[in-house]
Amino acid sequence: MLRELWAHRQGKPVSLKVLTEASGLPANRVKVLVAQLAGAGILERGSRGLKQLRDFDTPEELAGYLTAYETRHQSDRQRLQQMMRYGQTTGCRWRLLGEYFGEPEHAECEHCDNCEERAAGHFDAASPTRIATPPAPASAGGAV
């Protein structure tokens, strides 16, 4: 579909808005894809919009790009989930940071905001808040 868009434009730049609408993907995801495609030398960003510099040379090059994109996307989602967990936990933040960095389990620190709040009797942190893993979004495989 995007190849048809580039062909229709006959080498003329395409705005990010038009590309987003044609792809059917969320705008933020298109921005990330465009940045990565520009980094790979596939697209060029200019004042008039996006211009395709070249196509992927082989199906293997495209597959490698898509694999790298998905790997990065999943890594970003995992980091976001960890940040959300940190923000929403009622457990010891020091212990949570230790878990994140693979440190041996620590006793509660008794000086982070949550330990102090619990000591003051404001809440019970017997079981820290856990974030449910959201479903994985649809792959970008058909969008390139």
Beta strands, then each sheet from edge to edge (+ up, - down):
strand 1: 43-46
strand 2: 49-52
sheet 1: 1+ 2-
end
